[in-house]
Amino acid sequence: MTNDLQIVLCTVPDEATARLIASALVAEQLAACVNIVPGITSFYRWKGAVETDAELLLIMKTSGVVYPRLQNRIRALHPYELPEVIAVTIDRGLPDYLAWITNTLE
């Protein structure tokens, strides 16, 4: 079970976008939980220039089976031309919590 569970990271420009995406993903059972981490600063290269932006980080718990739909939903709701969406496999965790993630998803 645990090798199918994933943490997905996504940066967003503001709290309104963070709340919109988080609430949609949880309501649609595409993420069991979404944490919103405020106050991050991102440095990145975009279209040949180094950019700096204040952003928020979304930390989502999902599964590999649900991930394609989660990714598509983020793309539909996200204002960026190219949103950051990165999935990392969960190797270990509290068994009851991991079971809760699985049972919460569609």
Backbone torsions as a table, in degrees:
resi	resn	phi	psi	omega
1	MET	NA	-44.6	-172.7
2	THR	-66.7	-27.8	-177.8
3	ASN	-71.9	-8.9	176.9
4	ASP	-96.5	-15.6	-177.1
5	LEU	-81.4	147.0	-174.5
6	GLN	-138.6	151.4	166.6
7	ILE	-106.1	129.6	179.8
8	VAL	-114.6	132.2	179.6
9	LEU	-108.9	139.5	179.5
10	CYS	-154.0	128.7	175.3
11	THR	-93.2	148.6	179.2
12	VAL	-136.2	159.1	-173.8
13	PRO	-80.5	-22.8	-173.8
14	ASP	-158.0	169.3	-177.0
15	GLU	-65.5	-36.4	-179.6
16	ALA	-62.0	-43.7	177.6
17	THR	-65.7	-42.0	179.0
18	ALA	-58.5	-47.8	-178.0
19	ARG	-67.7	-38.4	178.4
20	LEU	-60.5	-50.9	-178.1
21	ILE	-67.2	-46.3	-178.6
22	ALA	-59.6	-48.8	-176.9
23	SER	-66.4	-38.4	178.8
24	ALA	-64.1	-45.8	-177.0
25	LEU	-65.5	-39.4	178.8
26	VAL	-72.3	-44.4	-179.9
27	ALA	-61.1	-36.2	-178.7
28	GLU	-88.2	5.8	178.7
29	GLN	58.8	33.4	175.0
30	LEU	-92.7	-20.3	174.4
31	ALA	-136.3	137.3	176.8
32	ALA	-73.5	-33.6	-176.0
33	CYS	-155.5	143.8	173.0
34	VAL	-130.9	122.5	173.9
35	ASN	-96.8	139.0	175.7
36	ILE	-109.1	117.8	-179.8
37	VAL	-107.3	109.3	-179.7
38	PRO	-83.2	169.4	167.9
39	GLY	76.0	31.3	175.4
40	ILE	-100.3	153.7	175.6
41	THR	-119.4	126.3	-178.3
42	SER	-108.8	133.0	172.2
43	PHE	-113.7	130.7	-177.3
44	TYR	-159.0	160.7	176.1
45	ARG	-98.9	127.3	-179.9
46	TRP	-140.8	121.4	178.8
47	LYS	52.9	43.7	173.6
48	GLY	85.6	-2.8	-178.7
49	ALA	-122.5	148.7	174.1
50	VAL	-82.8	126.2	-176.8
51	GLU	-115.2	155.0	173.9
52	THR	-136.4	129.6	-179.9
53	ASP	-141.5	146.6	168.6
54	ALA	-80.4	130.3	-178.6
55	GLU	-140.5	176.0	171.2
56	LEU	-120.2	153.2	179.7
57	LEU	-112.4	128.9	172.7
58	LEU	-97.1	131.5	175.3
59	ILE	-117.0	112.1	-174.0
60	MET	-113.2	143.5	175.4
61	LYS	-109.9	124.5	-176.9
62	THR	-150.6	-166.5	176.8
63	SER	-127.0	162.8	178.0
64	GLY	-63.0	-31.6	179.3
65	VAL	-67.2	-40.2	-177.3
66	VAL	-83.7	-23.5	-172.2
67	TYR	-48.4	-47.8	-178.2
68	PRO	-56.6	-39.0	178.4
69	ARG	-71.3	-38.0	176.4
70	LEU	-60.8	-46.9	179.3
71	GLN	-59.5	-45.0	179.5
72	ASN	-63.8	-37.6	-179.7
73	ARG	-68.5	-41.3	176.0
74	ILE	-59.5	-46.7	179.8
75	ARG	-57.7	-39.0	-178.6
76	ALA	-69.4	-31.6	-175.0
77	LEU	-97.4	-18.8	-170.9
78	HIS	-82.7	136.7	-178.9
79	PRO	-80.0	-16.6	-177.6
80	TYR	-73.3	147.1	173.4
81	GLU	-60.9	-40.2	179.6
82	LEU	-134.9	88.6	-178.8
83	PRO	-72.8	148.7	172.6
84	GLU	-77.2	119.6	174.5
85	VAL	-138.2	107.9	-175.6
86	ILE	-127.8	127.2	178.8
87	ALA	-106.9	136.2	178.3
88	VAL	-125.0	131.2	-179.8
89	THR	-70.6	138.7	175.4
90	ILE	-86.2	117.1	179.3
91	ASP	-82.4	-41.3	-175.8
92	ARG	-145.0	161.7	176.2
93	GLY	176.6	172.1	176.7
94	LEU	-59.4	119.0	-174.7
95	PRO	-52.4	-41.5	-179.8
96	ASP	-65.1	-37.0	178.7
97	TYR	-68.7	-42.4	179.2
98	LEU	-63.5	-38.4	176.3
99	ALA	-64.7	-38.8	178.4
100	TRP	-61.3	-43.0	177.7
101	ILE	-56.2	-52.8	-177.8
102	THR	-58.4	-44.7	-176.5
103	ASN	-72.7	-18.5	-178.2
104	THR	-86.2	-24.2	-176.2
105	LEU	-80.2	155.6	178.9
106	GLU	-66.6	NA	NA
